Amino acid sequence: MVLLSTAVGTSETIAQEVVQPNKKICSPSVVVPADLYTSAGIPTADQLFIHKHFASAFRVEYQYFFCFDGDGQSINASFFDSGAAQLLQRALGQAYRGQYVTALKLSDRSFTVDQRFGEAKLVSGQLNWILGRVQAARDDWNDALSVQGVLLPPDHPQVPARYVGSATVLLRSLRDK
């Protein structure tokens, strides 16, 4: 199915494919309960990435972002409306398969579509790191820290998005090397 939508902040109309979660990536689940209930990033994915288990790290992120309903799916609905989430979903699928250049293009496009989407900057940084682009990775992770994100209503507790914790962990890992 194809939907038409207007990208946030522009009059550009983009075609978006409605992407169902990839059952081969979603099952069996490797996301652990700590990943669902901490604001300190996505610990399992962060550690897998630091230890260069890239496919597993991208699988955990894909599962965390797209495979669960309710508490486990952390992508704000507005990013699905803009089409940015679908692009990131495809990017993580490509990254899981080792198609890093294609994944980076999709992740960068995801952020271009909606510049409040810090998760896309986190993933772009990871992909740049894998491709040996250390400064670009650092820039992406710093950008993830400064993204405005989706503002919540004033009566809602303002908690940092988990991508902020992950970007912080990955930047720290760069300094430690």
C-alpha positions as CSV (number, residue, x, y, z in Angstrom):
1,M,0.0,0.0,0.0
2,V,1.3,3.5,-0.8
3,L,0.2,6.6,1.1
4,L,0.8,10.2,0.1
5,S,1.8,12.6,2.8
6,T,3.4,16.1,3.1
7,A,6.8,16.2,4.7
8,V,6.9,18.3,7.9
9,G,7.9,21.8,7.3
10,T,7.8,21.7,3.5
11,S,5.2,21.6,0.8
12,E,7.0,18.6,-0.8
13,T,4.7,15.6,-1.3
14,I,6.4,12.3,-0.8
15,A,5.2,8.8,-1.4
16,Q,5.5,6.6,1.6
17,E,5.3,2.8,1.6
18,V,3.6,1.4,4.7
19,V,6.2,-1.0,6.0
20,Q,5.1,-3.9,8.2
21,P,7.7,-5.0,10.8
22,N,10.0,-7.7,9.3
23,K,9.1,-10.9,11.0
24,K,12.5,-12.4,10.4
25,I,14.1,-9.5,12.3
26,C,11.4,-9.2,15.0
27,S,11.5,-12.9,16.0
28,P,13.0,-14.3,18.0
29,S,13.1,-11.3,20.3
30,V,16.6,-10.3,21.5
31,V,15.4,-7.1,23.3
32,V,15.8,-7.5,27.1
33,P,13.5,-5.9,29.7
34,A,16.1,-3.4,30.7
35,D,16.0,-2.0,27.2
36,L,12.3,-1.3,27.5
37,Y,12.3,0.5,30.8
38,T,15.4,2.6,31.0
39,S,16.0,6.2,29.8
40,A,19.8,5.5,29.6
41,G,19.7,4.6,26.0
42,I,19.2,1.1,24.6
43,P,21.8,-0.8,26.7
44,T,21.8,-4.1,24.7
45,A,22.2,-2.3,21.4
46,D,24.8,0.1,22.7
47,Q,27.0,-2.6,24.1
48,L,26.7,-4.8,21.0
49,F,27.7,-1.8,18.8
50,I,30.7,-0.9,21.0
51,H,31.9,-4.5,20.8
52,K,31.4,-4.5,17.0
53,H,28.5,-6.9,16.8
54,F,26.9,-4.6,14.3
55,A,24.2,-6.9,12.9
56,S,23.0,-7.8,16.3
57,A,23.0,-4.2,17.5
58,F,20.9,-3.1,14.5
59,R,18.5,-6.0,15.1
60,V,18.0,-4.9,18.7
61,E,17.3,-1.3,17.6
62,Y,14.9,-2.5,14.9
63,Q,13.1,-4.6,17.4
64,Y,13.0,-1.9,20.0
65,F,11.8,0.8,17.6
66,F,9.4,-1.2,15.4
67,C,8.4,-4.7,16.6
68,F,6.4,-4.1,19.8
69,D,3.2,-2.4,20.6
70,G,2.7,-0.2,23.6
71,D,5.7,0.4,25.9
72,G,8.2,-1.3,23.7
73,Q,7.7,0.7,20.5
74,S,9.4,4.1,21.2
75,I,8.9,5.9,17.9
76,N,6.6,8.9,18.2
77,A,3.5,8.6,15.9
78,S,4.3,11.9,14.3
79,F,7.4,10.4,12.7
80,F,5.2,7.7,11.0
81,D,2.9,10.6,9.8
82,S,5.8,12.4,8.1
83,G,7.3,9.2,6.6
84,A,10.5,9.5,8.6
85,A,9.9,6.4,10.7
86,Q,9.3,4.2,7.6
87,L,12.6,5.4,6.1
88,L,14.5,4.6,9.4
89,Q,12.8,1.2,9.5
90,R,14.1,0.4,6.0
91,A,17.5,1.8,7.0
92,L,17.8,-0.5,10.0
93,G,16.7,-3.5,7.9
94,Q,19.5,-2.7,5.4
95,A,22.0,-2.1,8.2
96,Y,21.1,-5.5,9.7
97,R,21.9,-7.1,6.3
98,G,25.2,-5.3,6.1
99,Q,24.1,-2.8,3.4
100,Y,25.6,0.2,5.3
101,V,25.9,2.7,2.4
102,T,22.2,2.2,1.4
103,A,21.2,2.3,5.1
104,L,23.1,5.6,5.6
105,K,21.3,7.2,2.7
106,L,17.9,6.1,4.1
107,S,18.7,7.2,7.6
108,D,20.0,10.6,6.4
109,R,16.8,11.0,4.3
110,S,14.7,10.1,7.3
111,F,16.2,13.0,9.2
112,T,15.8,15.3,6.2
113,V,12.1,14.5,6.1
114,D,11.7,15.4,9.8
115,Q,14.5,17.2,11.6
116,R,13.1,16.4,15.0
117,F,13.8,12.7,14.5
118,G,16.9,12.2,16.7
119,E,16.8,8.4,16.3
120,A,17.8,8.9,12.6
121,K,20.9,10.9,13.7
122,L,21.8,8.1,16.1
123,V,21.6,5.5,13.4
124,S,23.4,7.7,10.9
125,G,26.3,8.1,13.4
126,Q,26.5,4.4,13.8
127,L,26.6,3.8,10.1
128,N,29.2,6.5,9.6
129,W,31.3,4.9,12.3
130,I,31.2,1.5,10.6
131,L,32.1,3.1,7.3
132,G,35.2,4.7,8.9
133,R,33.9,8.2,9.0
134,V,34.7,9.0,12.6
135,Q,34.2,12.7,12.5
136,A,30.8,12.3,10.7
137,A,29.8,9.8,13.3
138,R,30.8,12.2,16.1
139,D,28.9,15.0,14.4
140,D,25.7,12.9,14.0
141,W,25.8,11.8,17.6
142,N,26.3,15.4,18.8
143,D,23.4,16.4,16.5
144,A,21.3,13.7,18.1
145,L,22.0,15.3,21.5
146,S,20.8,18.7,20.2
147,V,17.7,17.7,18.3
148,Q,14.6,19.4,19.6
149,G,12.6,16.2,19.4
150,V,8.9,16.1,19.9
151,L,7.7,18.4,22.6
152,L,5.3,16.8,25.1
153,P,2.4,18.7,26.7
154,P,3.4,20.8,29.7
155,D,1.7,18.4,32.1
156,H,3.6,15.4,30.8
157,P,6.9,14.5,32.5
158,Q,9.7,15.6,30.2
159,V,12.1,12.7,29.9
160,P,15.0,12.5,27.5
161,A,14.4,10.2,24.6
162,R,16.5,7.0,24.7
163,Y,18.4,7.9,21.6
164,V,20.0,10.7,23.7
165,G,21.3,8.1,26.2
166,S,22.6,6.0,23.3
167,A,24.3,8.9,21.6
168,T,26.0,9.9,24.9
169,V,27.3,6.3,25.5
170,L,28.6,6.1,21.9
171,L,30.4,9.5,22.1
172,R,31.9,8.4,25.5
173,S,33.2,5.2,23.8
174,L,34.9,7.3,21.2
175,R,36.7,9.4,23.9
176,D,37.8,6.2,25.7
177,K,39.7,5.0,22.6
